[in-house]
Amino acid sequence: MFTVQKLLDRRPLRAGVVAAVALAGGLLTSSPAGATAVTGERAVAAVTLTADSAAARPSNGRILYDRLSGGEGTLKIKNGTSKDGVVTLVKGRTKAISIYVRAKSTASIKDVRDGTYRIYFTTGYRFSVSKGRFARAATYQRFNDRLKFTTTSTRRTIWTLTLNPVRGGNARTSSVNPKDFPS
């Protein structure tokens, strides 16, 4: 099974000081072994989309698509596989944000707007930015449960998920037909 972890960063949002980090309900019933908290990270809403050649491998953490950013939520993605991955957040029927996560790396989206999102991911080799697909050994999946991001005057949501199965994991995934994958 994969893992999904929800943390609430309790702090005055405007002061930028972290008062505490608390483990919250949602999909998590207990903290997975080796889990760490993300604290004090602020949203950085600077996104530059450029026309790369299809052969260029995107950098780790590169935002490939951004339609609904500008919030206070954070999604941290750990890719423990030998393949690169792309994680896509979908709100309702609208593709919101996609991020590139290289093999054996961690990346974060630090400006997720409040709302409930379905999380899709694809892994593979030789990603084509122009086509939005991997050319070799591609797999397409989605997390069965949705992630809810909520911001108040005193806290914001931080989710951490893995793209690889983890012993004792608490999240299930389903295969997705490549034609149904939000590209």
CORTA-V732887 format. One record per backbone hydrogen bond with DSSP energy under -0.5 kcal/mol. NH is the residue of the N-H (numbers start at 1). CO is the residue of the C=O. E is the energy in kcal/mol with one decimal. If there is no record, write none. Layout:
nh & co & e
NH & CO & E
NH & CO & E
This chain:
nh & co & e
2 & 171 & -2.1
5 & 160 & -3.1
7 & 158 & -4.1
8 & 22 & -2.4
9 & 7 & -0.5
9 & 156 & -2.7
10 & 8 & -0.9
10 & 20 & -2.4
11 & 9 & -0.7
11 & 154 & -2.6
12 & 17 & -0.5
13 & 11 & -0.5
13 & 153 & -1.1
16 & 12 & -1.4
17 & 12 & -0.6
19 & 10 & -1.8
19 & 17 & -0.6
20 & 10 & -2.1
22 & 8 & -2.1
24 & 6 & -1.5
28 & 25 & -1.2
35 & 32 & -2.1
39 & 37 & -0.6
45 & 43 & -0.5
47 & 45 & -0.7
49 & 47 & -0.5
50 & 48 & -0.5
52 & 50 & -1.0
56 & 53 & -1.1
58 & 56 & -0.5
61 & 100 & -2.9
62 & 59 & -1.8
64 & 62 & -0.6
64 & 98 & -2.1
65 & 98 & -1.4
67 & 96 & -3.5
68 & 96 & -1.3
70 & 111 & -1.5
71 & 111 & -2.0
73 & 112 & -2.5
74 & 157 & -2.1
75 & 109 & -2.7
76 & 159 & -3.1
77 & 107 & -3.4
78 & 161 & -2.6
79 & 77 & -0.6
79 & 105 & -3.1
80 & 78 & -0.8
84 & 124 & -1.6
85 & 101 & -2.8
86 & 122 & -2.4
87 & 99 & -2.4
88 & 120 & -2.9
89 & 97 & -3.0
90 & 118 & -2.5
91 & 94 & -2.8
92 & 90 & -0.6
93 & 91 & -0.5
94 & 91 & -2.3
95 & 93 & -0.5
96 & 89 & -3.0
97 & 89 & -1.1
98 & 65 & -2.3
99 & 87 & -2.3
100 & 62 & -2.4
101 & 85 & -3.4
104 & 79 & -0.6
104 & 81 & -1.2
105 & 79 & -0.9
105 & 102 & -1.2
107 & 77 & -2.3
109 & 75 & -2.7
110 & 108 & -0.6
112 & 73 & -2.5
113 & 68 & -0.9
115 & 149 & -2.2
117 & 147 & -3.1
118 & 90 & -2.7
120 & 88 & -2.8
120 & 118 & -0.6
121 & 141 & -2.9
122 & 86 & -2.1
123 & 139 & -1.6
124 & 84 & -2.1
125 & 136 & -2.6
128 & 133 & -3.3
129 & 127 & -0.7
132 & 128 & -2.2
133 & 128 & -1.1
135 & 125 & -0.9
135 & 126 & -2.0
136 & 125 & -2.2
139 & 123 & -2.2
141 & 121 & -2.9
142 & 174 & -1.9
143 & 119 & -2.6
144 & 172 & -2.8
147 & 117 & -2.7
149 & 115 & -3.1
152 & 155 & -3.0
156 & 9 & -1.3
157 & 150 & -0.5
158 & 7 & -3.5
159 & 74 & -2.8
160 & 5 & -3.1
161 & 76 & -2.5
162 & 3 & -1.8
163 & 78 & -2.4
166 & 1 & -4.8
169 & 166 & -2.4
171 & 2 & -2.6
174 & 142 & -2.4
176 & 140 & -2.7
180 & 177 & -2.0
181 & 177 & -0.6
181 & 178 & -0.8
183 & 181 & -0.9
